[in-house]
């Protein structure tokens, strides 16, 4: 359990450290044999037979400081460490300590006699059920299994079956609210709806299942169950598996998303080393399974919501503008089933863009040159912005196709038509820029221009450019201009003629077919 022990020192002992070590020496002086594990096996020859004989010598010599000094340098390492610690009770001091690095930090111990550092730490901290195991590390590496919990230290020989008391202690002290069904323990949530991992304790044939809702960043279930075991290799006593679950939003006959997840060897190793927590493990299970499902392209999903093969339900879960629906339908025709992490329109479009951006844009435009220009911008803009540009162009074309064609437009009617056209296809800024370009100077033309600014609510900031009579006439004509902007087809032509007439002109608008408006 403690493969490496890095020793540093010496350092001066604090009063608290010194007192604790002296107290342990006093306890061992009363009964040095407490460090011999209780036997729960039928070994023909006890691995600790030699240590037991030496413990009798220590018991007989517990008041003889000279003999304890001798025994701290002679015999098995375990008894040497006990003798060295008993000496602290005689000397009533431990002024100089060595420092050892252990999992989770550093610890100080008294370096006395010839026992190895692990033995000294394990014996001097024998009150700690996990630190005491350091004294048995070398025994475990020879194939023996030793279990430690509370006031118990038990050896099961070369049989890895844990004592019932150890199992009860470990399962009863987990950070989870475990429920049991026979030898199967689990957190209380529905494991059909939550991803989980199962840690199987092989020899006692019990298992612990923890779901994603419970899994803690501060816990590693393997470490918790095995931290009181000294064995040849603790991880060999356990098996680890994962299950991936998604929230079902469809009526599939069989679920192709859920199921056992084959954990990568490196993920298991990280967990068994204690490098990752229970929560980290669940996240890796989810991440690895989602990668597999994404590559297989079996299902439509957003986050942990699975829509199976139901493309319509999948699209309904996304937030998009009504005009985007046909674009998105074409996109999933190209991609097939997809799994989105965030569930954004752009995330879906990015996947479709990798397949064929031309086909996506053809839903909106039939102008191949314009489509080509938009696709060339793919390295500068996100797909959704490009699609919006394509839709803007489509809107412009639709607006143009809904307007009548003229063969003759008098100057005032022409200005009104051009301003209306610019506004319908490019919005207020485009229309105002057009107005700046033509810069009308004749009074009646300026009245037409001002009526447009009033109609679109932009007159106030341009008021200073116009004379009072131009403003007055413009305000009167604005009602007709607003109607012009909102109309199309035959109504548009009639409104334009009406605006022209109200501006004081007697001229006539001529349509493309030669007919005149009155």
N, C-alpha and C positions, 0 to 999 in steps of 0.2 A: 504494500500500500504506500510505502514511503521509499521509492527506489533510490532517491538521492538525498543526502543530508549534507548541506553545506555548512561548515563550521567556521565561525569567525571568533575573534576574541584575542586576549581576554578583556573583560570590562569589570568595573566595580559594581558589586551587587547593591541594589536598592534595599532598604529595610523591608519592604513588602516582599520582594523576591526572596530575600534571605530567610524571612520568617516562614514562608510557605515551604521552602525546601527543608528546613529544620523540622517542621511539623510532619512532613512526609517521612523523614528519617525516624521520627518517634513512632509513627504508626507501624512502620516496617520492623522496628525494634520489638514491638509487641508481638508481631506474627509475620516473620519474613516469608512464610510459605503462601501468603495470599496471592503472590504473583504467579504461582503455579496454576495454570488453567484447570478448571474442573473437567474431568474426562466424561465425554458422552459418546464413547466408541469402545469397541472391544478389541483394541490393539493387543497383539501378543506381547509386544515390548513397547512400553510407553516412551515416547520421544523425550519426555521430561524426567525419566528415571534417574539420570545422573544429577540433574538439577535438584530433584527431591532429596537425594542423599546429601548434597552440599547444603541444602536449606536446614537440615538437621544440625549440621556443624554451626551454621550461623545462629540458629536458635540457642544452641548450647553456649555459644561465645558472645551473645548479644551485649553482655556487660564488660567484655574484654576488648578494649580499644585496640591493643596491639594485634590481637588475632584478627579483628575485623580489618585492620590495615593490611595484614597479610592476605586475607581472603579477597580483598578488593583487587589483588594483583595475581591471584591464582585460582584456577577452576573455570567453569563455564562463564561466558560473558554475562548471562542473566544473573548469576549469583554474585559475580564481581560487582555488578551495578547495584545490587541490593546491599551488599556489604559497604560499598562506598557511600550509599545514601544513609545507611544506619550510622556511619561515622559522623554525619552532620549532627545527629542527635547528641552524640558525645561531645563534639567540639563546640556545638551551639553557635556555629558561625559558618558562613559560606561567602567570604568576602570577595573572592574573585570568581567570576563566571565566564563561561564560553557562550557564544550565541550561535544558534542553529536556525537555518531557514527551513520552514515547513510550509506545506500548502496553506495559504491564507495569511502568512506573515512570518514573524521571527519569534524565537523563544530562547530564554536563558536557562542554563543548567550548570551545575557544579561539576567541573572536570576533576575527578578524583580516581585513583586507581587506574587499571589497564582496560576497563570495559570500553567497548565501542560507543560512539556518540549516540546511536539509535537506542542502545540498551539503557544508557544513562537517562536520556530524555524520557523514554517509556516508563522507567521505574520511578523517576523523580516526579513525574506527573501522572502517577498511577490513579489518582482520583478522577482523571478525565478519561471517559470510556473510549475516546478515539485516539488521544495521544498515547495512551498506554500500549496501543497496538504496535508502536514503533519498536518495542522490546521484543516483538515476536516476528519481525519482518523476515529475518533469515530462516526461521523455522518454516514460515509459509512458503518460502522459495524452494524448500525441499519437499514440497507437496502436502503440507499439513494445513488444515483449515481451523482458524481460531476466530471466535466471535466474541465481541465485547459490547455490553450495553449496561447502563446504570452501574450496579455493583457486581456485575457478572463478567467473568472471563472464562470461556468454555472452549475446549479443543475437541473436535470431532474426528481427529486423526486424518486419514486421507479420504474420508467421506465428506462430500461437500453439503450434505443435508443440514440446513441451519436449525438450531434449537427453536422450539416453539416460542419460547420467551423472547428470543431475538426478533422473530417474525412479528410477534404481537407488538413489541416495542416500536419497531420501525414503521409498521402500517398504522399504528395508533398515534404517531407523532408527525405525520405528513402535514404540509400546509393546506391540504385539501379536505373538503367534506366528503369523504369516501362512503359509498354505499356498497354493500356486498351481496353477492348472489353466489353462494358456495365459496369457491376460491377465486371468484372473479370480483375485483374491486374496481369501482369507477366513480367519477364525479357525477353529480345528479342530473346533468343536462341530457337532452335528446341527441344521441350520437348518430342518428339518421340525418340530422340537419347540421351537424357541426363536425368539422375536421378534427382529428384526434390522433394521439399516438398511444400505443400499447406497449408497456414494458413487461415482458414475461419473465418471472423468476423461475428458472427451469426446474430445479430439484424439488422445491416444495410445491411445484405445479400450481402456482398462483399468478395472476396477472393484474396489472393496474392500468386502467384506461383514463386518460385525461384529455378533455376537449379544448378547442381553441378559446372558448369563453372563460375557461378556468386557468389555463396554463400561465404560470407566473414567470416573470423575468428574474425573480429572485430565487428560483428553485431549480434544481436538477434532480429529478426523481431517482436516477441511477445512483448519484452520489449519496443521496439521502438513505437509500436502502443498503448501500454497500459500505458506507464509511466506517461501520463497526466490524468489518471483515478483513482479516489478514489471510490471503490465499495466494496460490501460485499466480492467478490472474483473475481478478474480480469480474471483469467483463465477460469471461467465459461462462459465468453462472447465469447470464441474462441474455434475452433475445429482444430485439426492438423492431417494431413495425409501425406503419402509419396508415391512416385512412383519410381520404379526401372527400369532402362533401360540399355540395353547392345548394343554394336555396332554389327549389324547383318552382318554375313559373310556367310549366307546360304539362301536357298529359301524355308523356311518352310511355309506351308499353314497357320498355326496359331503360334504365338509366345508364347512359354510356359515359357520364361524367364522374360519377362517384366510384369508390372502390378502394381496395388496398393499394398502397403506394410502395413501390420497391425503393427503399432508402439507399442512397449512395453509400458506398463503403466509407468515404471520407466524412460523411455526415454522422454516421454511427460512431466513428472514431472520435470526432469532436465531442459528441454527447458523452461517451464513456470516459473521456479525459476530463469532463467537467468544463470544457471550453465554451460550451453554449448552454443556455438555460432551456427549461421546458418550453417557454414561449418561443425562443429562437428555433427550437426543433419543429414546432408546429408551423412556423413561418416558412421554414425550408421545405417541409412536406407540401404546403400549399404552392410555393413557388415552383418546385420541381414538377408537380403534377400539372400545373397550368401550362408550363412550357411544353409538356408532352401533348396536352390537349390542343394547344394552339397549333402545333406542327401537324397534328392529324386533321384539323379542320372538320371536326364532327358536329360541333354545336355552336349555336348563337348564345353568347353570354356577355353580361356586363358586370364586372366585379365578380361577386359570388352569386349572382342571380343567373340561373340557367334557363334558357328558353327552348332548349332542345333544337328541333328543326323548324320551329315556328318563327319565320322571318318577320311576319307582320307584327307579332307581339314584341319581338326584339326591337323593331323600328319604333314602335309606340313608346318604348321606354326611353328613347332619346329625346332631347329637347331640340327641336328644329323648326324653322319657319315653313309655312305651308308650301311655298314654291320649291323648297328643297326636297320634298318627298320623292318626286320622280328621279331626281339626281341620286338619292340614297338607294332607291330600289335598283337603279342601274349599277350602283357601286357593289351591292351585295350579289348581283348577278355575276359580276366579275370576280369577286373574292370568294364566294361560297360562304359557308358558316365561319364566323369570326368570333374571337373573344376579345372584348375591350376591357381595359383596366379602369379608365375613368368614365367611359360612356359618353364622350363628347362627339359631336358631328365631325370635327376635324380629325379625331383619332381614327374614325371609320374611313374618312376620305383619304387619309394618308395611306391606309392599306390598299384602297382602290387605286390610288395614284401609282403605286408600284406595279399594278397589273396593266392599266391602260388609261392614262389621263385623257386621251383623245376621245375615247368612247364616253367618258363621263361628261365632257364638255359638249358633246354632240347632242345631249339631251336638251341643251339650251340654245345652241347655235348651229347653223348649217354653213357658216362661213369658215372654210378650212384655213384661210390665211389668218383670220383673227384667232382661231383656236390655236394655231401654231405659235402665234405671238404670246398668247397667254401661257402655253406650256413652257415656253422658254423662260418665263419668270419663276418657274418652280423652285429654282435655287435661291430666290430672293424672298418669296412669299409663301405662306402656308396654303395648302390646297383650298381651305374654305374661303380665304380671301380671293383666290383666283376664281373660284366658282361664283362668288358674289359679283366680281367684275363681269363675268360672262352673263350673269342674270341682269346686271345693269344694262349691258349691251342689248340683250334680248328685249328688255323693257323699252329701250329707245326705239328699237326696230318695230316693236308692236305699236308704240305711240305713233310712229311715222306712218305705218300702214293703215292706221285708223283715221288719218286725216285726209281730206280731199286734196286733189291736185288742181293747181290753178294755171291758166295760160296767161292771165294778166292781172296784176295786183297794183293798184294805185299806191303811191309812196307811203301814205299813212297806214293803209291796210298791210302793205309789205312789212313795215316796221313792227306792227302789232303781231303779224303772223310769225316773223322771225323770233321775236321775243317769246312768244307763246311756245314755239317749237323748242327753243333753247331751254326753257323752263321745264317743259314736259320730258325732255330727254336727259338733261344734265342738272336740273335743280336750280335753285336761286342764284348760286354763285356763278354758274356758267352763263346764266341769262344776264346777270349784272355785268360780267366781263364782256359779253357781246355788246351790251349797251354802251360801255366805255369805248369800245372799238368804233362804233358807228357815230357816236357823239353828235346827235341831232342838234341843229342850231335854230331851225325855223320854229316859230312859236307853236303852231298846231302840232308839229312833230314832237316838240318837247312836252306838250300836254298829253299826247299818247304815251310817251315814255313815263311821265309821272303817274298816269293812271295805272300803268303796269306795276310800278313800285308800291302804290297804295294797295293794289289787289293782292300782292304777295306779302304785305306787311313790312316792307323795307323802306318806306318813304321818308321816315323821320330823319335818318342819317344822311339823306341826299337832298333834303328840303332847300338848303342854301343855294343850290345850283339853279333853282327855278324862280321865275318872277311870280308875283301874286296871282296874276290872271292865268298863268300856266298851271299854277297849283289849283286854283278854283275849278278850272275846266277839267284838270286831271282827276280831281276828287269826284266830279260828276260822272266822268267816263269809267271810273274804276269798277262800278257795278257791272258794266258790260264786259270789261276785261276779265273780271273774275269768272263770269259766265263762259267766256271764250276759253279760258284755261281748263275749265271743267267739262267742256263738250268735245265731241268728235263727229266724224262723218258729215252728213248733210246739215245737222244742227250747228256744227262748227262753222261751216261756210255762211249760213244765215246770220249767225251771231257776229261774224267778222264784218259782214255787210252792214249790220245794224250799228256796230261800233263806228264804222267809217261814216255812216250817215250822221250819227249823233255828234261826231267831231266837227260837223259843219261842211262835209264834203258832199258834192252831188255826183261824184264819180261812181262807176259801177265795177264790181268784181266779175271777172270772166273765168268760168271753170274750164278744165282741160278739154271738155267736149264742145266748147264754144258757147254754151248757154250762159246767159247773163243773170245776175241776181238783182233783185229790186228791193 
